[in-house]
């Protein structure tokens, strides 16, 4: 019984790691978008 419980926990932990990794990738994409928007605004302001 505890063997089943351990395998379920490992699968759940693996899923959490994948989910967290996905969140970091999404965050990096958003930060890159913000960076390019700021660069564009700087060009417009200082033109």
N, C-alpha and C positions, 0 to 999 in steps of 0.2 A: 504494500500500500504506500509506504513512504517513497519507494522507488518511482511510482507514478507521480507522486507529488513533486519530487525533485525534477523530473523531466518536464513537468508543466511549468515549474518555476524558471527553468533554464530557457524554455521557449518564450515565456513571458518577458524575461530579461532581454533576450535577443530581439524581440519585437520592440521593446522600449529603446534599445540602443539604435535600431534602425529608424524609429520615429524621431528620436533626438537628432540623429544625423540629418534627417530630412528637414527638421526645423532649422538647423544651422545652415544648411544649403539655402533654404528660403530666405533666411536672415541676410546671408551674404549677397544674394541677388538683390534684395531690397536696398541694402547699403550701397551697392554699386549703382543702382538707379538713382538714389539720393545724391550720390557723388556726382554723377553726370548732370543731374538737374542743377546742382549748385554751381558747377563749372559753367553751364550754359547761362545761368543767371549772372554770374560774375562777368562773363563776356558782354552780356547785354547792358549791365550797369556801367561798366568801365569803358564802353565804346566811345 
